[in-house]
């Protein structure tokens, strides 16, 4: 009898885009592995220059796969790479820093378990534990989320959250283009246009300062204005 050589399909595929996260990479991987869920982990390095790549090369074993970009392309591009290789029933985005708690995976998956959701957003603004930081970031996030909702006719509270989970077939039905932080408004607009069932659950948030490695800036916020309009009005 021939053995089945097809890779096993886990319940959850966790895609982790990585860029210069040497200080936190091994800790976040340990936290993800500690979550008692059938899973695979896809680490996608976007051409780190701080020694992260050397660490990554030692981590590919068991349920961990590593993909290396040969030049810096952006977070969205790293996600695209991961999405092309997922095997799980559900696909979750996890940042490589320590701002988001993998123990929230259970509540993120709950709407799927109940059979009511195709996409789930984890909201930092619905009552979960969060570090108090950056008033103007909060104002900007609130404004951009409101703008996105006005165009998409959704009532999300946190479009720019890292934690987004999709049924794998959802990602197979949309074509993603944005290679950097434009991924967030693009994917939100496209799942809204497809009328997928979208849910939102509260999550914890342990934000970091720029001194601690935060990367997104006000320039990304300004660019987000265009991406919201572009993908809700002009793009299919």
PAZAPA-4460 file (N, C-alpha, C; in steps of 0.05 Angstrom, whole numbers, plus 32768, in hexadecimal, padded with zeros to 4 digits):
% residues 236
    n_x    n_y    n_z   ca_x   ca_y   ca_z    c_x    c_y    c_z   seq   type   mol
   8011   7FE8   8000   8000   8000   8000   8012   8019   8000     1      X     A
   800C   802C   7FEE   801C   8044   7FEC   8015   8057   8003     2      X     A
   802A   8063   800E   8025   8077   8023   801C   8091   8017     3      X     A
   800B   809F   8025   8002   80BA   801D   8019   80CE   8021     4      X     A
   8022   80D9   800B   8039   80EC   800D   8030   8109   800D     5      X     A
   8016   810E   800E   800C   812A   800F   8011   8135   802B     6      X     A
   801A   814F   802C   801E   815B   8046   8004   815B   8056     7      X     A
   8005   8157   8070   7FEE   8158   8081   7FE3   8174   8083     8      X     A
   7FC8   8177   8083   7FBB   8191   8085   7FB4   8197   80A2     9      X     A
   7FC1   81AA   80AE   7FBB   81B1   80CA   7FA1   81C1   80CB    10      X     A
   7F97   81C5   80E3   7F80   81D6   80E6   7F86   81F3   80E1    11      X     A
   7F9E   81FD   80EB   7FA4   8219   80EA   7FC0   821E   80DE    12      X     A
   7FC1   822F   80CA   7FDA   8239   80BF   7FE0   8255   80CA    13      X     A
   7FF7   8259   80D6   7FFE   8272   80E2   8014   827E   80D2    14      X     A
   800F   8295   80C5   8023   82A2   80B4   802F   82B9   80C3    15      X     A
   8049   82B8   80C7   8057   82CD   80D6   806B   82DB   80C4    16      X     A
   8064   82F4   80BB   8078   8304   80AC   808D   830E   80BF    17      X     A
   80A6   830D   80B7   80BD   8314   80C8   80CF   8329   80BB    18      X     A
   80D5   833E   80C9   80E9   8351   80BF   80F8   835D   80D7    19      X     A
   8111   8356   80DA   8122   8360   80F0   8116   835C   810B    20      X     A
   810F   8343   8111   8103   833D   812B   8114   8329   813B    21      X     A
   812E   832C   813A   8140   831A   8148   813A   8318   8166    22      X     A
   8132   832F   8172   812F   8330   818F   8116   8321   8198    23      X     A
   8102   831E   8187   80E9   8312   818F   80E1   82F8   8181    24      X     A
   80F0   82F2   816C   80E7   82DC   815A   80E4   82C1   8169    25      X     A
   80F8   82B9   8178   80F7   829F   8186   80E1   829F   819B    26      X     A
   80DD   82B6   81A9   80C8   82B7   81BD   80AD   82B5   81B1    27      X     A
   80A8   82C3   819B   808D   82C1   818F   8088   82A5   8184    28      X     A
   809D   8298   8179   8099   827D   816F   8093   826A   8186    29      X     A
   80A0   826E   819D   809A   825D   81B4   807D   8261   81BE    30      X     A
   8074   827A   81BE   8058   8280   81C6   8044   8274   81B3    31      X     A
   804A   8275   8199   8038   8269   8186   8037   824B   8189    32      X     A
   804E   823F   818C   8050   8222   818F   8041   8218   81A9    33      X     A
   8040   822A   81BD   8034   8222   81D6   8015   8221   81D4    34      X     A
   8009   822C   81BF   7FEC   822B   81BC   7FE4   820F   81B3    35      X     A
   7FD3   8202   81C2   7FCB   81E6   81BD   7FB6   81E5   81A7    36      X     A
   7FC0   81E9   818E   7FAF   81E8   8176   7FBF   81D9   8161    37      X     A
   7FB2   81C9   8151   7FBF   81BC   813B   7FC7   81D1   8126    38      X     A
   7FE0   81D4   8121   7FE9   81EC   8112   8003   81E7   8102    39      X     A
   8007   81F8   80EF   8021   81FB   80E2   8028   8218   80E4    40      X     A
   8042   821E   80E3   804C   8239   80E6   805E   8240   80CE    41      X     A
   8057   8255   80C0   8066   825E   80A9   8074   8278   80AF    42      X     A
   808E   8278   80B1   809E   8290   80B7   80A9   829B   809C    43      X     A
   80A2   82B4   8096   80AB   82BF   807D   80BC   82D8   8082    44      X     A
   80D6   82D5   807D   80E9   82EB   8082   80EB   82FE   806A    45      X     A
   80E6   8318   806F   80E6   832C   805A   8101   833A   8058    46      X     A
   8116   8329   8056   8132   8332   8052   813C   8342   806B    47      X     A
   813A   8336   8082   8144   8343   809A   8162   8346   8099    48      X     A
   816C   835A   80A7   8189   8360   80A7   8195   8361   80C3    49      X     A
   8186   8358   80D7   8190   835A   80F2   8198   833F   80FE    50      X     A
   819A   832A   80EE   81A1   8310   80F7   8189   82FD   80FA    51      X     A
   8171   8308   80F4   8159   82F8   80F5   815A   82E0   80E3    52      X     A
   8165   82E3   80CB   8165   82CD   80B7   8176   82B6   80C1    53      X     A
   818B   82BC   80CF   819C   82A6   80D9   818D   8296   80EE    54      X     A
   817D   82A3   80FE   816D   8295   8112   8158   8284   8104    55      X     A
   814B   8290   80F0   8135   8282   80E2   813F   8268   80D6    56      X     A
   8157   8267   80CC   8162   824F   80BF   8164   8238   80D2    57      X     A
   8164   823D   80EC   8166   8228   8100   814A   821F   810A    58      X     A
   8135   822C   8101   811B   8227   810C   8109   8215   80FB    59      X     A
   8111   820F   80E2   8100   8200   80D0   8101   81E2   80D7    60      X     A
   80EE   81D9   80E6   80EB   81BD   80ED   80CF   81B8   80F8    61      X     A
   80C6   819F   80F6   80AC   8198   8100   8096   81A7   80F1    62      X     A
   8086   81B7   8100   8070   81C5   80F3   8077   81E1   80EB    63      X     A
   8091   81E8   80EA   809B   8203   80E3   80A8   8202   80C7    64      X     A
   809E   8214   80B6   80AB   8217   809C   80B5   8234   8099    65      X     A
   80CB   8238   808C   80D8   8252   808A   80DB   8259   806C    66      X     A
   80D4   8272   8066   80D7   827D   804B   80E7   8297   804C    67      X     A
   80FA   829A   803A   810C   82B1   803B   8109   82C2   8021    68      X     A
   8102   82DB   8024   8103   82ED   800D   811F   82F6   8007    69      X     A
   8126   82F9   7FED   8141   8301   7FE6   8144   831F   7FE4    70      X     A
   812F   832E   7FEA   8131   834B   7FED   8118   8354   7FFD    71      X     A
   811A   836C   8008   8104   8376   8019   80EC   837E   8007    72      X     A
   80D5   8372   800C   80BE   8378   7FFB   80A7   8384   800B    73      X     A
   80A6   8380   8025   8090   838A   8036   8080   8374   8043    74      X     A
   8071   837D   8058   8062   8369   8068   804D   835B   8057    75      X     A
   803F   836A   8046   802B   835E   8035   8037   8348   8023    76      X     A
   804E   834E   8018   805B   833A   8007   8063   8321   8017    77      X     A
   806B   8324   802F   8071   830D   8040   8058   82FD   8045    78      X     A
   8042   830A   804A   8029   82FC   804E   8021   82ED   8034    79      X     A
   8024   82F9   801D   801E   82EC   8004   802E   82D2   8002    80      X     A
   8047   82D3   8008   8058   82BB   8007   804E   82A5   8019    81      X     A
   8047   82AD   8032   803C   8299   8044   8022   828E   803B    82      X     A
   8010   829F   8031   7FF6   8295   8029   7FF8   8281   8012    83      X     A
   800C   8283   8001   800F   8271   7FEB   8016   8255   7FF4    84      X     A
   8020   8252   800D   8029   8238   8016   8019   822C   802D    85      X     A
   8003   8239   8035   7FF4   822F   804C   7FE5   8215   8044    86      X     A
   7FE2   8204   8059   7FD4   81EB   8055   7FBC   81E8   8068    87      X     A
   7FB9   81FB   807B   7FA5   81F8   8090   7F89   81FF   8087    88      X     A
   7F75   81F8   8097   7F5A   81FF   8092   7F55   821D   8096    89      X     A
   7F63   8228   80AA   7F62   8244   80B0   7F7E   8250   80AF    90      X     A
   7F7F   826A   80A8   7F99   8278   80A5   7F98   8291   80B6    91      X     A
   7FAC   8292   80C8   7FAE   82A8   80DB   7FC8   82B8   80D8    92      X     A
   7FC6   82D2   80DA   7FDE   82E3   80D8   7FE8   82EA   80F4    93      X     A
   8002   82E5   80F9   800E   82EB   8113   8027   82FC   810E    94      X     A
   8029   8313   811B   8041   8323   8119   8057   8316   8129    95      X     A
   8070   831C   8122   8088   830F   812E   8090   831E   8148    96      X     A
   8085   8335   814E   808B   8342   8167   8079   8336   817D    97      X     A
   8078   8342   8194   8069   8337   81AA   8050   8347   81B1    98      X     A
   8046   8356   819D   802F   8367   81A2   8014   8358   81A4    99      X     A
   8013   8340   8198   7FFA   8331   8198   7FFE   8316   81A5   100      X     A
   7FEA   830D   81B4   7FED   82F5   81C5   7FE1   82DD   81B7   101      X     A
   7FF1   82C9   81B0   7FE6   82B1   81A3   7FD1   82A2   81B3   102      X     A
   7FCF   82A7   81CD   7FBA   829A   81DC   7F9E   82A3   81D3   103      X     A
   7F9D   82B9   81C4   7F84   82C2   81B9   7F7A   82B2   81A1   104      X     A
   7F8A   829F   8197   7F82   828F   8180   7F67   8281   8185   105      X     A
   7F62   8278   819D   7F4A   8269   81A3   7F31   827A   819E   106      X     A
   7F31   8293   81A7   7F1A   82A4   81A3   7F18   82AE   8186   107      X     A
   7F2F   82B0   8179   7F2E   82B7   815C   7F22   82A0   814C   108      X     A
   7F25   8288   8154   7F1B   8271   8145   7EFE   826A   814C   109      X     A
   7EF4   8275   8162   7EDA   826E   816C   7EC3   8273   8157   110      X     A
   7EC3   828A   8149   7EAD   828D   8135   7EAF   8279   811F   111      X     A
   7EC7   826F   8118   7EC9   825A   8104   7EBE   8240   810F   112      X     A
   7EC4   823A   8128   7EBB   8221   8134   7E9C   8221   8135   113      X     A
   7E90   8238   8138   7E73   8239   8139   7E66   8239   811D   114      X     A
   7E78   823A   8108   7E6E   8239   80ED   7E62   8253   80E2   115      X     A
   7E68   826A   80EF   7E5B   8283   80E7   7E6E   8296   80D8   116      X     A
   7E88   8290   80D7   7E9B   82A4   80CC   7EAC   8298   80B5   117      X     A
   7EB4   82AA   80A3   7EC8   82A5   808F   7EE2   82B3   8094   118      X     A
   7EDF   82CA   80A2   7EF6   82DB   80A9   7EF1   82E6   80C5   119      X     A
   7F07   82E7   80D5   7F05   82F2   80F0   7F1B   8306   80F4   120      X     A
   7F14   831E   80FE   7F27   8332   8106   7F29   8332   8124   121      X     A
   7F41   8335   812F   7F45   8339   814B   7F47   8356   8152   122      X     A
   7F35   8360   8162   7F34   837D   8167   7F43   8384   8181   123      X     A
   7F55   8398   817F   7F63   83A2   8197   7F52   83B5   81A7   124      X     A
   7F3A   83BC   819C   7F2A   83D2   81A8   7F0F   83C8   81B2   125      X     A
   7F0C   83AE   81B7   7EF2   83A4   81C0   7EF4   8399   81DD   126      X     A
   7F07   83A2   81EC   7F07   839B   8209   7F1D   8389   8212   127      X     A
   7F2E   837F   8200   7F44   836E   8209   7F5A   837F   8217   128      X     A
   7F6B   8371   8225   7F82   837E   8232   7F94   838C   821E   129      X     A
   7F9B   83A5   8222   7FAD   83B2   820F   7FBE   83C6   821D   130      X     A
   7FD7   83C9   8213   7FE9   83DC   821D   7FE0   83F8   8215   131      X     A
   7FE3   840C   8226   7FDA   8427   8220   7FF1   8436   8214   132      X     A
   7FEE   843D   81FA   8003   844A   81EA   7FF7   845B   81D4   133      X     A
   8005   8470   81CB   8001   847E   81B2   7FE4   8487   81AC   134      X     A
   7FDC   849C   81B8   7FC2   84A8   81B4   7FBD   84AD   8196   135      X     A
   7FD0   84B9   8189   7FCB   84C0   816D   7FCB   84A8   815A   136      X     A
   7FD8   8493   8162   7FD5   847A   8153   7FB8   8470   8155   137      X     A
   7FAD   8471   816D   7F92   8469   8172   7F7E   847A   8161   138      X     A
   7F83   8494   8161   7F72   84A6   8151   7F74   849F   8133   139      X     A
   7F8C   849B   812A   7F90   8494   810E   7F83   847A   8106   140      X     A
   7F87   8466   8118   7F7B   844C   8113   7F5D   844D   8112   141      X     A
   7F52   845D   8125   7F34   8460   8126   7F2A   846D   810D   142      X     A
   7F38   8482   8104   7F2F   8491   80EC   7F31   847F   80D4   143      X     A
   7F47   8471   80D0   7F4B   8460   80B9   7F37   8448   80B9   144      X     A
   7F32   843D   80D0   7F1E   8428   80D2   7F02   8432   80CB   145      X     A
   7EFB   844A   80D5   7EE2   8457   80CD   7EE0   845B   80AF   146      X     A
   7EF5   8465   80A3   7EF5   846A   8086   7EF1   8450   8077   147      X     A
   7F00   843B   807F   7EFD   8421   8073   7EE1   8417   8075   148      X     A
   7ED5   841A   808D   7EB9   8411   8091   7EA5   8420   8080   149      X     A
   7EAA   843A   807C   7E98   844A   806C   7E97   843F   804F   150      X     A
   7EAE   8437   8045   7EAF   842D   802A   7EA6   8410   8028   151      X     A
   7EAD   83FF   803B   7EA7   83E2   803A   7E8C   83DB   8045   152      X     A
   7E80   83EE   8054   7E66   83E9   8062   7E69   83D3   8077   153      X     A
   7E80   83D1   8083   7E84   83BF   809A   7E84   83D0   80B3   154      X     A
   7E83   83C3   80CA   7E84   83D2   80E4   7E9B   83C8   80F5   155      X     A
   7EB2   83C4   80E9   7ECA   83BB   80F8   7ED3   83D1   810B   156      X     A
   7EE1   83C8   8120   7EED   83DC   8133   7F0B   83DE   812F   157      X     A
   7F17   83CB   8120   7F34   83CB   811E   7F3E   83BE   8104   158      X     A
   7F3D   83CD   80EE   7F46   83C2   80D4   7F63   83BC   80D5   159      X     A
   7F73   83CB   80E3   7F90   83C9   80E2   7F9C   83B5   80F6   160      X     A
   7F8B   83A4   8101   7F95   8390   8113   7FA6   837B   8104   161      X     A
   7FBA   8370   8112   7FC9   835A   8106   7FB8   8341   8104   162      X     A
   7FA9   833B   811A   7F9B   8321   811B   7F83   8321   8108   163      X     A
   7F88   8314   80F1   7F73   830E   80DE   7F74   82F1   80D8   164      X     A
   7F5E   82E3   80D8   7F5D   82C7   80D2   7F49   82C2   80BC   165      X     A
   7F50   82B0   80A9   7F40   82AB   8092   7F3D   828D   808E   166      X     A
   7F25   8284   8085   7F24   826A   8079   7F36   826A   8061   167      X     A
   7F45   8254   805D   7F58   8254   8047   7F4C   825A   802C   168      X     A
   7F33   8250   8028   7F26   8255   800E   7F20   8272   8009   169      X     A
   7F1E   8282   801F   7F1A   829F   801B   7F32   82AB   800D   170      X     A
   7F4A   82A5   8017   7F62   82AF   800B   7F66   82A5   7FEE   171      X     A
   7F5B   828E   7FE9   7F5D   8283   7FCD   7F4A   8292   7FBA   172      X     A
   7F37   82A0   7FC5   7F23   82AE   7FB4   7F29   82CC   7FB0   173      X     A
   7F3E   82D6   7FBC   7F45   82F2   7FB9   7F62   82F4   7FAF   174      X     A
   7F67   8309   7F9F   7F82   830E   7F95   7F8D   8326   7FA4   175      X     A
   7FA3   8322   7FB2   7FAF   8338   7FC2   7FC7   8344   7FB3   176      X     A
   7FC9   835E   7FB4   7FDE   836C   7FA6   7FF2   837B   7FB7   177      X     A
   7FE8   8387   7FCD   7FF9   8399   7FDD   800F   838B   7FEB   178      X     A
   8028   8395   7FE8   803F   8388   7FF3   8047   8393   800E   179      X     A
   803C   83AA   8016   8044   83B6   8030   802C   83B8   8042   180      X     A
   802A   83CE   8051   8014   83D0   8064   7FF9   83D5   8057   181      X     A
   7FF8   83D9   803D   7FDF   83DB   802F   7FCF   83C1   802F   182      X     A
   7FDC   83AC   8038   7FCE   8392   803A   7FB4   8394   804A   183      X     A
   7FB5   83A3   8061   7F9E   83A3   8073   7F84   83AE   8066   184      X     A
   7F85   83C7   805B   7F6C   83D0   804E   7F65   83C1   8035   185      X     A
   7F79   83B6   8027   7F73   83A6   800F   7F64   838D   8016   186      X     A
   7F6E   837D   8029   7F61   8364   802F   7F45   8369   803B   187      X     A
   7F42   837E   804B   7F28   8385   8057   7F14   838B   8041   188      X     A
   7F1C   839C   802E   7F0A   83A4   8018   7F02   838B   8008   189      X     A
   7F15   8379   8003   7F0F   8363   7FF1   7EFE   834E   7FFE   190      X     A
   7F01   8349   8018   7EEF   8336   8024   7ED3   8342   8028   191      X     A
   7ED2   835C   802B   7EB8   8369   802D   7EA9   8367   8012   192      X     A
   7EB7   836C   7FFC   7EAA   836B   7FE2   7EA1   834F   7FDB   193      X     A
   7EAE   833B   7FE5   7EA6   831F   7FE0   7E8F   8316   7FF2   194      X     A
   7E87   8327   8005   7E72   8321   8017   7E77   8309   8029   195      X     A
   7E91   8305   8030   7E97   82F0   8043   7E8D   82F8   805F   196      X     A
   7E87   82E4   806F   7E7D   82E9   808A   7E95   82F1   809C   197      X     A
   7E94   830A   80A6   7EAB   8315   80B5   7EA2   8319   80D2   198      X     A
   7EB2   830F   80E4   7EAE   8313   8101   7EC6   8321   810D   199      X     A
   7EC1   832C   8125   7ED6   833A   8134   7ED5   8331   8151   200      X     A
   7EEC   832B   815D   7EED   8322   8179   7F02   8333   8187   201      X     A
   7EFF   8338   81A2   7F13   8347   81B0   7F2C   8337   81B5   202      X     A
   7F43   8345   81B3   7F5D   8338   81B8   7F6D   834A   81CB   203      X     A
   7F82   833F   81D6   7F95   834E   81E6   7FA9   835C   81D4   204      X     A
   7FB5   8372   81DE   7FC9   8380   81CD   7FDF   838B   81DF   205      X     A
   7FF7   8383   81DA   800E   838C   81EA   8020   839D   81D7   206      X     A
   8017   83B5   81D1   8025   83C6   81BE   8042   83CC   81C6   207      X     A
   8052   83D2   81B3   806E   83DA   81B9   8074   83F6   81AE   208      X     A
   8088   8402   81B9   8090   841D   81B1   80A3   841B   8199   209      X     A
   80A9   8432   818D   80BD   8431   8177   80D8   8429   8181   210      X     A
   80DF   8430   8199   80F9   8427   81A5   80F9   8408   81A8   211      X     A
   80E2   83FC   81AB   80E0   83DF   81AD   80DD   83D1   8192   212      X     A
   80DC   83E1   817D   80DC   83D5   8162   80C4   83D8   8151   213      X     A
   80B0   83E9   815A   8098   83EE   814A   80A0   83FA   812F   214      X     A
   8093   83F1   8119   809C   83FA   80FF   8089   840C   80F0   215      X     A
   806F   8409   80F4   805B   8419   80E5   805D   8436   80ED   216      X     A
   805B   8449   80DA   805E   8465   80DF   8046   8475   80D4   217      X     A
   8046   848F   80D8   8030   84A0   80CE   802F   849F   80B0   218      X     A
   8046   849A   80A3   8046   8498   8085   8034   8481   807C   219      X     A
   8035   846B   808B   8024   8454   8084   8007   845B   8087   220      X     A
   8001   846C   809C   7FE6   8475   80A0   7FDB   8486   8089   221      X     A
   7FEC   8498   807F   7FE5   84A9   8068   7FE0   8498   8050   222      X     A
   7FF2   8485   804B   7FEF   8473   8034   7FD5   8463   8036   223      X     A
   7FCD   845C   804F   7FB5   844C   8053   7F9C   845A   8048   224      X     A
   7F9C   8475   8049   7F85   8483   803E   7F80   847C   8021   225      X     A
   7F96   847B   8011   7F93   8474   7FF5   7F8B   8457   7FF2   226      X     A
   7F97   8445   8002   7F90   8429   7FFF   7F73   8423   8005   227      X     A
   7F68   8431   8018   7F4C   842D   801F   7F3A   8435   8007   228      X     A
   7F40   844C   7FFB   7F31   8455   7FE3   7F36   8442   7FCB   229      X     A
   7F4F   843C   7FC7   7F57   842C   7FB0   7F48   8411   7FAF   230      X     A
   7F49   8403   7FC5   7F3E   83E7   7FC5   7F20   83E6   7FCA   231      X     A
   7F14   83FB   7FD5   7EF7   83FB   7FD8   7EE9   8407   7FC0   232      X     A
   7EF6   8419   7FB1   7EE8   8427   7F9C   7EF2   841F   7F80   233      X     A
   7F0C   841D   7F7D   7F17   8419   7F62   7F1F   83FC   7F5B   234      X     A
   7F27   83ED   7F6F   7F30   83D1   7F69   7F1A   83BD   7F6E   235      X     A
   7F1B   83A8   7F5F   7F07   8392   7F62   7F10   837E   7F76   236      X     A
***
